[in-house]
Amino acid sequence: MNITELNSFVVQQINSGVVIIDAEYNIDLINHFVVLHGGVKKEQAKGQNLFSLFPELPEHWLKRKLQSVFTLNTPAFSSWEQRQYIFKMPHSRPITTTNDFMAQNCTILPIVEKGEVKQACIIIEDATDVCYYQQQLNVAMNKLEKSNQTDGLTQVANRRYWEERCIIEFDTAQRHDRPLSLMLFDLDKFKNINDTFGHRGGDQVLVELAAKIKDLLRSADLIGRYGGEEFGIICPNTGGKGAAELSERIRKEVQMHKIMFEGQAIFVTLSIGVIEISDQYKSYEEMLSRADMALYQSKREGRNRVTLYKA
């Protein structure tokens, strides 16, 4: 077997696609991989225009890539992360994946004769496995990130994440001179609920109320479990009056909400403290401490009420 025959044999047997075209995008060669996965016949391919044989190709984008190869005599590349595939080929991996088509890494190499680029060689590498496992890793990382930000019982933000967002929103409001309000609330006489219905009953109350209140908020607002039966809400771009009105709506909705546990109805009320950002506060902790003062004023004045902090 001479060197030409050996090269031809290797090109046909390698587990990557090979397509060789001239400067007019006419096909000079395709290998067995392209025939097998691309659904084309080798004898019909030679001499055909690349974009006629593969009409699903991103023609405008790929021509720009090819023109740079022919003009600059430099390789061009495309990874599956930039564009999942160039040639629309079904994959044959025995794995569960939502992708119907082969993920591909593609390299375009110039073929030079007598100092001039006469042809371009497109090499198609099957990256389906890499793509699939990267997607699975991303899903797992997203779940881990969400679990690190979420209270396990109520599925609202946990204290650590809620406070991180407090810092961000406080700094943003101060920097751009925007309104910001915080609300702290807890369930009135929650110990009585635990004593009467047990901790399972208390947990159900917390879960249902967290979901109920979350539905009453805007997408920009963030509710978090601050500890035990105490929760906080961040209200960006909201003044104290607007936050107090929202708090009053939440208070009324919760007061009327019936929670069923083992055939028994449970009714609860909230005491809420509201604080609006001010130039006098140097940190979000100062805002939080004053929201806490307003919350305990609601407790002292009989519970089941909203108090807007005033210096």
SULHU-V585769 format. One record per residue. RES is the residue in one letter. OMEGA is omega as a letter, one per 20 degrees, with the letter a starting at -180 (* if undefined). NEAR is the number of other C-alpha atoms within 10 Angstrom. D_CENTER is the distance of its C-alpha to the mean C-alpha in Angstrom with 1 decimal. Layout:
RES	OMEGA	NEAR	D_CENTER
RES	OMEGA	NEAR	D_CENTER
This chain:
M	r	7	54.7
N	a	6	54.7
I	r	8	51.7
T	r	8	50.8
E	r	10	50.8
L	r	11	48.8
N	r	11	46.2
S	r	11	46.0
F	a	13	45.8
V	a	11	42.9
V	a	19	41.0
Q	a	18	41.4
Q	a	12	40.6
I	a	12	37.5
N	r	15	34.2
S	r	18	32.6
G	r	26	33.2
V	r	23	35.8
V	r	20	36.6
I	a	22	39.2
I	r	23	39.9
D	a	19	42.4
A	r	15	42.0
E	a	10	42.2
Y	r	19	39.3
N	a	19	41.8
I	r	22	41.2
D	a	18	43.7
L	r	17	42.1
I	a	23	39.4
N	a	21	39.3
H	r	19	39.2
F	a	20	35.4
V	r	21	34.8
V	a	17	37.6
L	a	13	36.1
H	a	16	32.4
G	r	16	33.0
G	r	12	35.6
V	r	15	38.3
K	a	13	41.8
K	a	14	43.0
E	r	10	46.3
Q	a	9	44.7
A	a	19	42.2
K	r	17	44.6
G	r	14	45.4
Q	r	15	42.8
N	a	17	40.4
L	a	21	36.9
F	r	16	35.2
S	a	12	37.7
L	r	16	37.3
F	a	17	33.5
P	a	12	32.8
E	a	11	29.1
L	r	17	28.7
P	a	13	26.9
E	a	14	30.4
H	a	8	29.9
W	a	10	27.2
L	r	13	29.2
K	r	14	32.5
R	r	10	31.4
K	a	16	30.5
L	a	24	33.8
Q	r	15	35.8
S	r	15	34.7
V	a	22	35.8
F	a	21	39.2
T	a	12	39.8
L	a	11	38.7
N	r	17	39.4
T	r	14	36.1
P	r	18	33.5
A	a	16	30.2
F	r	13	27.0
S	r	18	23.8
S	r	16	21.1
W	r	19	18.9
E	r	13	15.9
Q	a	10	17.4
R	a	12	18.6
Q	r	19	18.4
Y	r	24	22.1
I	r	22	25.1
F	a	21	27.6
K	a	18	26.5
M	r	18	27.6
P	r	14	26.9
H	a	17	26.0
S	a	12	28.4
R	r	10	26.4
P	a	7	27.2
I	r	9	23.7
T	r	7	21.4
T	r	15	18.7
T	a	8	17.1
N	r	13	18.3
D	a	12	21.7
F	a	16	22.7
M	r	24	23.4
A	a	28	20.9
Q	r	29	23.3
N	a	22	24.2
C	r	24	27.0
T	r	17	29.7
I	a	22	32.4
L	r	21	35.7
P	r	23	38.8
I	a	20	42.0
V	r	13	44.9
E	r	9	48.6
K	r	6	51.2
G	a	8	48.7
E	r	12	47.0
V	a	19	43.7
K	a	15	44.9
Q	r	23	42.0
A	r	26	38.3
C	r	23	37.0
I	r	21	33.5
I	a	18	32.2
I	a	23	29.5
E	r	20	27.9
D	a	21	26.1
A	a	19	22.8
T	a	24	21.5
D	a	16	21.6
V	r	13	19.8
C	a	19	17.0
Y	a	17	16.9
Y	r	12	17.0
Q	r	13	14.3
Q	r	14	12.0
Q	r	13	13.3
L	r	12	12.9
N	r	12	9.2
V	a	12	9.1
A	r	12	11.7
M	r	12	10.2
N	r	12	7.1
K	r	12	10.0
L	r	12	12.2
E	a	11	10.2
K	a	14	10.1
S	r	14	13.7
N	a	14	14.7
Q	a	19	13.7
T	r	20	15.2
D	a	19	18.9
G	a	11	19.9
L	a	13	22.4
T	a	19	21.2
Q	r	17	17.4
V	a	21	17.1
A	r	25	16.3
N	a	22	18.7
R	a	19	21.3
R	a	16	20.0
Y	a	18	16.6
W	r	23	18.5
E	r	19	21.0
E	r	12	18.7
R	r	15	17.3
C	a	25	21.0
I	a	15	21.9
I	a	12	19.4
E	r	21	20.4
F	a	25	24.1
D	r	15	24.1
T	a	15	22.5
A	r	18	25.0
Q	a	17	27.9
R	a	9	27.1
H	r	8	26.7
D	r	13	29.2
R	r	15	27.0
P	r	19	27.7
L	r	23	25.8
S	r	28	26.8
L	r	30	26.2
M	r	29	27.4
L	r	29	28.5
F	r	28	29.9
D	a	24	31.2
L	r	22	32.9
D	r	19	36.7
K	a	13	38.8
F	r	18	36.0
K	r	14	38.4
N	r	11	40.7
I	r	19	37.9
N	a	15	37.3
D	a	11	41.1
T	a	11	41.7
F	a	17	38.9
G	a	12	37.8
H	r	13	34.5
R	r	11	33.0
G	r	20	34.0
G	r	20	32.7
D	r	17	29.3
Q	r	17	29.1
V	a	24	30.0
L	a	21	27.2
V	a	15	24.6
E	a	17	26.0
L	r	19	26.5
A	r	19	23.0
A	r	14	21.6
K	a	15	24.4
I	r	17	23.8
K	r	18	20.0
D	a	10	21.0
L	a	14	23.4
L	r	15	21.0
R	r	10	19.2
S	a	9	15.5
A	a	9	16.2
D	r	16	18.2
L	r	19	17.2
I	r	24	19.4
G	r	26	19.9
R	a	27	22.5
Y	r	20	24.9
G	r	12	27.2
G	r	10	29.3
E	a	17	29.7
E	a	17	28.6
F	r	23	25.4
G	r	26	24.3
I	r	25	22.5
I	a	23	21.4
C	r	26	22.3
P	r	21	21.5
N	a	16	23.9
T	r	18	26.2
G	a	17	29.8
G	a	21	31.8
K	r	14	33.5
G	r	14	30.3
A	r	25	28.8
A	r	24	32.2
E	r	13	32.3
L	r	16	28.8
S	r	27	30.0
E	r	19	33.2
R	r	15	31.4
I	a	20	29.3
R	a	21	32.6
K	a	14	34.4
E	a	16	31.7
V	a	21	31.6
Q	a	14	35.4
M	a	11	35.7
H	a	16	33.1
K	r	15	34.8
I	a	17	33.2
M	r	14	34.9
F	a	14	35.4
E	r	7	37.9
G	r	7	39.7
Q	a	10	40.1
A	r	10	38.6
I	r	15	37.1
F	a	13	36.9
V	r	19	35.5
T	a	21	35.5
L	r	26	33.5
S	a	27	34.8
I	r	33	32.6
G	a	30	32.9
V	r	29	31.4
I	r	28	31.5
E	a	23	30.9
I	a	23	30.3
S	r	14	33.5
D	a	7	34.8
Q	a	8	36.7
Y	a	14	33.6
K	a	13	32.8
S	r	14	29.8
Y	r	17	27.4
E	r	14	29.6
E	r	13	32.5
M	a	24	30.6
L	a	22	29.6
S	r	13	33.2
R	r	22	34.5
A	r	27	32.1
D	r	21	33.5
M	r	19	37.0
A	r	25	36.3
L	a	27	35.0
Y	r	19	38.1
Q	r	20	40.3
S	r	21	38.9
K	a	20	39.9
R	a	10	43.3
E	r	11	44.0
G	r	10	43.7
R	r	19	40.0
N	r	21	38.0
R	r	20	37.7
V	r	27	35.7
T	r	23	36.8
L	a	24	35.7
Y	r	19	36.7
K	a	11	39.4
A	*	4	40.9
